[in-house]
Amino acid sequence: MAKIFTFTSPAAGHLYPIAPVLVELVKRGHEVTVMTLPGSGRALIPLGITIRDLPPALAEDTLGDSGARSSVEALRAASRALVARIPEEIAALSNAVAAERPDALLVDITTLGGQTYAAAGGLPWASWAPMLLPIPSRGVPPFGPGLNPKSGPLGRIRDSILQRLIAHYWDDPLPQFNRMRQQQGLPTLEHTLDYMLDPPLLLNFTSPPFDDIRRDWPASVRQIGPGLWAPDAEPPAWLDEIDRPLALVTCSTEFQDDGLLAQAAMDALADSDFYTVVTAGAIDPSTFTIPPNARVESFLPHHLLLPRTAVVVSHGGMGITQKALAAGVPVCVVPFGRDQSEVARRVVTSEAGTRVSKKKLSPDRLRTAIEQARACRAGAARVATGFATAGGPLYGADLLEQHLFAASDRRPSPSGPSTVRIRSSISTPPTITPERTPPTITPERSSASDAPEAVTTTDS
């Protein structure tokens, strides 16, 4: 069996999706260590995973993009922050490898320093991405603004112009990034995002029909569906006392100043048939005015609430959006930054919910969008079926064994040869019984209400 060292960014939303794959590798006899946020051991150590804390300089770092005036400016701020982390990440991973002497590395795609170290080193390695990937693709709008696809010559002209403009934002720290790559013996890149083509294998935790179909991406990118793992927890006692459908409203666990979304949702639904449950994340719960048919919790595992939930209202975080859709629950998204406009666009184009512009957010507008989203259960069910057939953690573990350990069993590790058992070669997703079957959903409204015209955006 092999020793695998896993390196994450300082975000639970990047650790949790890969966790079920790591658990599957442990079940197969591999030794897995994860360097991640302090405190993660409470949930992962009982699963057989060893934890090393990220150093404080990384664990306490943020992307500094919450004050950006647009999604594109937020991308530039995030790009700068990710490049600035590179020296600390290289040092942390280098020291850990010297201490652990692993056979293979598994590295979060957003840790540019981790990617650089792995690409320059001699160990077999792979990467994972818990979010939508910004790798350009024909027929898919440039990543960032959340634009709908547009076919024909005008669409191609629009996308070409915008791709050059957005690349300028991504490439803002490219000279600094290339200098650090050269210091590690790696070639320079033409564009910052080209580093995503380095991994020999890149597991992407999403799949169609939520994400767009790409026919021109490299074979190294494998979409395996969402990672739906969450720490074990008991349902709250008050849940059994609720006799209404739930509207689950979520704020980001990383500060994005999205408390106004939660307040607008509670105000919008104060006289509705919903019981509104807000998970406040990084927002102080005491700042809210809470109506009688609502409650605010700092944190609750969302999987405990989704079976009772009729609609999710969120900032468009990839984690909650995919968890909701995997459970067949439609979503109303109000993007606040980062890749959330792209998440919102896919919610709408997959007919699984609605979108409201943050700039036009009001209780009345949000109430209308929530009711429209409620009618999108058929679209959410289609996405759930696609997720359930994408392969999931079992397929991800198969791919890692194929791509990582086929190399590591041919070469001794620094601590001596490992005994590695590899599953048969896989080129397409195997037939896998999913961990959860797609939900059988009875639409709350008639089929006419589930028609595509009910899926609208209130941005206009």
C-alpha positions in Angstrom: 0.0 0.0 0.0 1.1 3.6 -0.6 1.5 6.7 1.5 -0.4 9.7 0.1 0.2 13.2 1.3 -2.7 15.6 0.6 -2.3 19.4 0.7 -5.3 21.7 0.9 -6.0 25.4 0.8 -7.2 27.0 4.1 -10.9 26.4 3.3 -13.3 23.7 4.6 -15.1 24.0 1.2 -11.9 22.6 -0.4 -11.3 19.8 2.1 -14.8 18.3 2.4 -15.3 17.4 -1.3 -12.1 15.4 -1.4 -12.7 13.7 2.0 -14.9 10.8 0.7 -12.2 9.9 -1.9 -9.6 9.9 0.9 -11.8 7.7 3.0 -12.2 5.3 0.1 -8.4 5.2 -0.3 -8.0 4.4 3.4 -10.5 1.6 3.1 -8.4 0.2 0.3 -5.4 0.1 2.6 -3.5 3.2 1.7 -2.1 5.6 4.3 -3.4 9.1 4.0 -2.2 12.3 5.6 -3.8 15.7 5.0 -2.2 19.1 5.7 -5.2 21.4 6.2 -7.0 23.8 8.5 -6.4 23.4 12.2 -9.2 21.6 13.9 -10.1 19.4 11.0 -8.9 16.3 12.9 -12.0 16.1 15.0 -13.9 14.9 11.9 -11.2 13.2 9.9 -9.1 11.3 12.4 -11.9 8.9 13.3 -12.1 8.0 9.5 -8.5 6.8 9.6 -6.9 10.0 8.1 -3.9 11.6 9.7 -3.9 15.3 10.1 -1.1 17.9 10.0 -2.1 21.6 10.5 -1.3 24.2 7.9 1.1 26.7 9.4 -0.6 29.9 10.8 0.6 32.1 7.9 -1.5 30.0 5.5 -4.3 28.9 7.8 -5.2 32.5 8.7 -4.8 33.9 5.2 -7.8 35.1 3.1 -8.2 36.0 -0.5 -9.0 39.6 0.3 -11.6 39.8 -2.4 -14.7 40.7 -0.3 -14.5 44.4 -1.1 -14.1 43.9 -4.9 -16.6 46.0 -7.0 -17.2 43.3 -9.6 -16.8 39.6 -10.1 -13.9 40.2 -12.5 -12.1 42.5 -10.0 -12.6 39.8 -7.4 -10.9 37.3 -9.7 -7.9 39.6 -10.0 -7.7 40.0 -6.2 -7.9 36.3 -5.7 -5.3 35.7 -8.4 -2.9 38.0 -6.6 -3.6 36.4 -3.2 -3.0 32.9 -4.5 0.3 33.8 -6.1 1.4 35.6 -2.9 1.0 32.4 -1.0 3.4 30.4 -3.1 6.6 30.7 -1.0 4.8 29.7 2.2 3.1 26.8 0.5 6.3 25.5 -1.1 8.0 25.7 2.3 5.1 24.0 4.1 4.8 21.2 1.6 8.6 20.7 1.3 9.0 20.3 5.1 6.0 17.9 5.3 7.3 15.7 2.5 10.8 15.6 4.2 9.1 14.5 7.4 6.4 12.1 6.0 8.3 10.7 3.0 5.2 9.9 1.0 4.9 7.9 -2.2 2.5 10.3 -3.9 1.1 13.8 -3.6 -2.5 15.0 -3.9 -2.7 18.8 -4.1 -5.6 21.3 -4.1 -5.7 23.1 -7.5 -5.9 26.5 -5.8 -2.6 26.0 -3.9 -0.3 27.4 -6.6 2.7 26.8 -4.4 1.6 23.2 -3.8 1.1 22.7 -7.6 4.5 24.3 -8.3 6.3 22.0 -5.8 4.5 18.9 -7.0 5.2 19.6 -10.7 8.9 20.3 -10.0 9.4 17.3 -7.7 10.0 13.7 -8.5 6.9 12.2 -6.8 3.8 11.0 -8.6 1.1 13.6 -8.1 -2.4 14.6 -8.9 -4.8 17.5 -8.1 -8.4 18.1 -7.4 -10.7 21.1 -7.9 -13.9 21.5 -5.8 -15.1 24.4 -7.9 -16.0 25.1 -11.5 -12.8 25.2 -13.6 -11.9 28.4 -15.5 -10.0 26.5 -18.2 -11.2 28.0 -21.5 -13.3 25.9 -23.8 -15.0 26.4 -27.2 -18.6 27.4 -26.9 -18.4 28.2 -23.2 -18.4 31.9 -22.2 -15.2 33.2 -20.5 -15.1 32.4 -16.9 -16.1 35.2 -14.4 -19.1 37.3 -15.3 -21.6 34.4 -15.4 -22.7 35.0 -19.0 -25.1 32.7 -20.8 -23.7 30.8 -23.8 -24.3 32.6 -27.1 -24.0 30.6 -30.3 -23.2 31.8 -33.8 -20.6 34.4 -35.0 -21.7 37.1 -32.6 -21.3 34.7 -29.7 -17.8 33.7 -30.8 -16.8 37.4 -31.2 -18.2 38.3 -27.8 -16.4 35.4 -26.1 -13.1 36.1 -27.9 -13.1 39.7 -26.9 -14.1 39.0 -23.3 -11.6 36.1 -23.0 -8.7 38.5 -23.7 -10.1 41.1 -21.3 -10.6 38.6 -18.4 -7.2 36.9 -19.1 -5.7 40.4 -18.4 -7.1 40.3 -14.9 -6.0 36.7 -14.2 -2.5 37.5 -15.6 -1.9 40.5 -13.3 0.5 38.5 -11.1 1.9 36.3 -14.0 5.4 37.8 -13.9 5.8 37.0 -10.2 4.3 33.6 -10.7 6.7 32.8 -13.6 9.7 33.9 -11.6 8.8 31.5 -8.8 8.2 28.7 -11.3 11.7 29.3 -12.8 13.2 29.1 -9.4 11.8 25.6 -9.1 13.0 24.6 -12.6 9.7 24.9 -14.3 8.9 26.6 -17.7 7.2 29.9 -17.7 3.5 30.1 -18.6 1.8 32.3 -21.3 -1.2 32.8 -19.0 -1.7 32.2 -15.3 -4.5 29.7 -15.7 -2.2 27.5 -17.8 -0.9 26.0 -14.6 -4.1 24.0 -14.4 -2.8 22.0 -17.3 0.2 20.8 -15.3 -1.4 18.0 -13.2 -1.2 14.5 -14.8 -4.7 14.0 -13.3 -7.2 16.6 -12.1 -10.4 15.5 -10.4 -13.1 18.0 -10.8 -16.0 17.7 -8.3 -18.9 18.5 -10.6 -20.4 17.1 -13.8 -23.0 17.8 -16.5 -25.8 18.5 -16.7 -24.9 21.2 -14.1 -21.6 22.1 -15.7 -21.2 22.6 -19.4 -20.0 19.7 -21.6 -16.4 20.2 -22.7 -15.0 18.3 -25.7 -11.7 20.1 -26.0 -10.4 19.8 -22.4 -7.3 17.7 -21.8 -7.9 14.0 -20.9 -6.3 14.7 -17.6 -9.4 16.5 -16.3 -12.0 14.1 -15.0 -15.4 15.3 -13.7 -16.6 12.8 -11.1 -19.6 14.7 -9.6 -19.8 16.6 -6.3 -18.2 15.7 -3.0 -21.1 15.5 -0.6 -19.3 14.5 2.6 -20.0 16.4 5.8 -19.0 15.6 9.4 -21.4 13.4 11.4 -24.0 15.3 13.4 -27.4 14.7 15.0 -30.5 16.6 13.7 -31.5 19.5 15.9 -34.3 18.8 18.3 -36.4 21.7 17.0 -36.6 20.3 13.5 -39.3 17.8 14.4 -41.5 20.6 15.7 -41.6 22.4 12.3 -44.7 21.5 10.2 -43.9 23.7 7.2 -41.6 23.3 4.2 -38.2 24.8 4.9 -36.5 27.6 3.1 -32.8 27.1 3.8 -30.8 30.3 3.6 -27.0 30.1 3.7 -24.2 32.6 4.2 -20.6 31.8 3.4 -18.4 30.4 6.0 -15.7 32.8 4.7 -16.6 36.4 5.2 -18.2 37.9 2.1 -20.5 40.4 3.8 -23.6 38.4 2.6 -25.7 39.0 5.7 -28.0 41.3 3.8 -29.0 38.3 1.7 -30.1 36.4 4.8 -32.0 39.4 6.2 -33.7 40.0 2.8 -34.8 36.4 2.6 -36.3 36.4 6.1 -38.1 39.6 5.4 -39.3 38.3 2.0 -40.7 35.1 3.5 -42.0 36.5 6.8 -45.7 36.0 5.7 -45.1 32.9 3.6 -45.9 29.2 4.2 -42.1 28.6 4.6 -40.2 28.2 7.8 -36.9 29.9 7.1 -33.7 28.5 8.5 -30.6 30.7 8.2 -27.1 29.3 8.6 -25.1 32.5 9.3 -21.6 31.2 8.5 -19.2 34.1 9.0 -21.9 36.6 9.9 -22.7 37.3 13.6 -26.3 35.9 14.2 -27.0 38.8 16.7 -27.0 41.3 13.8 -30.3 39.9 12.3 -33.9 40.9 12.9 -35.6 37.5 13.0 -39.4 37.1 12.2 -41.5 34.5 14.0 -41.3 31.9 11.2 -37.5 31.9 11.1 -34.5 31.0 13.1 -30.8 31.7 12.7 -28.0 29.2 13.5 -24.3 29.9 13.3 -23.7 26.5 11.7 -25.8 23.4 10.9 -24.8 20.6 8.6 -27.0 21.2 5.6 -27.5 17.5 4.8 -29.6 17.3 8.0 -32.1 19.9 6.7 -32.2 19.2 2.9 -34.7 16.3 3.2 -37.2 18.8 4.6 -36.2 21.7 2.4 -38.4 23.0 -0.5 -35.9 25.7 -1.7 -32.3 26.8 -0.9 -31.4 30.5 -1.0 -27.7 31.1 -1.1 -24.8 33.3 -2.2 -23.9 30.7 -4.8 -21.2 28.8 -3.0 -20.3 25.6 -4.9 -20.7 23.4 -1.9 -24.3 24.2 -0.8 -25.5 24.6 -4.4 -24.4 21.2 -5.4 -25.5 19.6 -2.2 -29.0 21.1 -2.7 -29.2 20.0 -6.3 -27.9 16.5 -5.5 -30.8 16.2 -3.1 -33.2 17.4 -5.8 -33.8 20.8 -4.1 -33.9 23.8 -6.4 -31.9 26.9 -5.6 -32.2 30.7 -5.7 -28.8 32.3 -6.0 -27.7 35.8 -5.2 -24.0 35.9 -6.2 -21.7 38.0 -4.0 -18.3 37.4 -5.6 -15.6 34.9 -6.6 -17.0 32.2 -8.9 -20.6 32.6 -7.7 -21.9 34.3 -10.9 -20.7 31.2 -12.8 -22.5 28.9 -10.3 -25.7 31.0 -10.6 -25.5 30.9 -14.4 -25.4 27.1 -14.3 -28.3 26.9 -11.9 -30.4 28.9 -14.4 -29.2 27.2 -17.6 -29.8 23.7 -16.0 -33.3 24.9 -15.2 -32.7 24.1 -11.5 -33.4 27.5 -10.0 -33.2 31.3 -10.4 -30.8 34.1 -10.0 -31.1 37.6 -8.5 -28.5 40.4 -8.9 -27.0 41.5 -5.6 -27.3 45.1 -6.9 -31.1 44.7 -7.3 -31.7 42.6 -4.2 -34.9 43.5 -2.4 -37.4 41.4 -0.3 -40.1 41.7 -3.1 -37.7 40.7 -5.9 -36.2 37.9 -3.8 -39.7 36.6 -2.9 -40.6 36.4 -6.6 -37.4 34.6 -7.5 -37.8 32.1 -4.6 -41.3 31.2 -5.7 -40.0 30.7 -9.3 -37.1 28.6 -8.0 -39.6 26.4 -6.0 -41.2 25.5 -9.4 -37.9 24.1 -10.7 -37.8 20.8 -8.9 -37.8 18.8 -12.2 -34.6 20.6 -13.3 -33.0 19.9 -9.9 -34.0 16.3 -10.2 -32.3 16.0 -13.6 -29.1 17.5 -12.1 -29.3 15.1 -9.2 -29.5 12.1 -11.6 -26.5 13.4 -13.5 -24.5 13.8 -10.3 -25.4 10.3 -9.1 -24.2 8.7 -12.4 -20.9 10.7 -12.6 -18.9 8.1 -10.6 -18.3 9.8 -7.3 -15.7 8.9 -4.7 -15.3 5.3 -5.9 -14.4 6.5 -9.4 -12.2 9.2 -8.0 -10.3 6.6 -5.9 -10.0 4.3 -9.0 -8.5 7.1 -11.1 -6.0 8.0 -8.4 -4.9 4.4 -8.0 -4.5 4.2 -11.8 -2.6 7.5 -12.3 -0.6 7.8 -9.0 0.2 4.3 -7.9 0.9 2.8 -11.3 3.9 5.1 -11.2 4.8 4.7 -7.6 5.0 0.9 -7.7 7.7 1.2 -10.4 9.9 3.4 -8.3 11.1 3.2 -4.7 9.9 6.0 -2.4 12.5 7.9 -0.3 11.6 5.6 2.6 12.0 2.4 0.7 9.8 0.5 -1.7 6.0 0.4 -1.1 3.7 -2.5 -1.9 1.0 -1.0 -4.1 -2.1 -2.8 -5.2 -3.7 -1.2 -8.3 -7.2 -1.7 -9.7 -7.6 -2.4 -13.4 -7.0 0.4 -15.8 -10.1 2.7 -16.2 -10.8 5.0 -19.1 -14.5 5.7 -18.6 -16.6 6.0 -15.4 -17.4 2.5 -14.2 -20.9 1.4 -13.4 -21.1 2.3 -9.7 -23.9 2.0 -7.3 -24.0 5.6 -5.9 -23.8 6.3 -2.2 -27.2 7.8 -2.5 -29.7 7.3 -5.2 -31.2 10.2 -7.1 -34.4 11.3 -5.3 -37.8 10.5 -6.6 -39.4 13.9 -6.7 -43.1 14.8 -6.9 -43.3 18.4 -8.2 -45.0 20.7 -5.8 -46.8 22.3 -8.7 -48.2 21.0 -12.0 -46.0 20.2 -14.9 -46.8 23.5 -16.5 -45.2 25.2 -13.5 -42.0 23.2 -14.2 -41.7 24.3 -17.8 -38.5 26.0 -18.8 -40.2 29.4 -18.9 -40.4 29.3 -15.1 -36.7 29.4 -15.0 -35.9 33.1 -15.2 -33.3 35.6 -14.0 -34.4 38.7 -12.2 -31.2 40.6 -13.2 -33.0 42.7 -15.7 
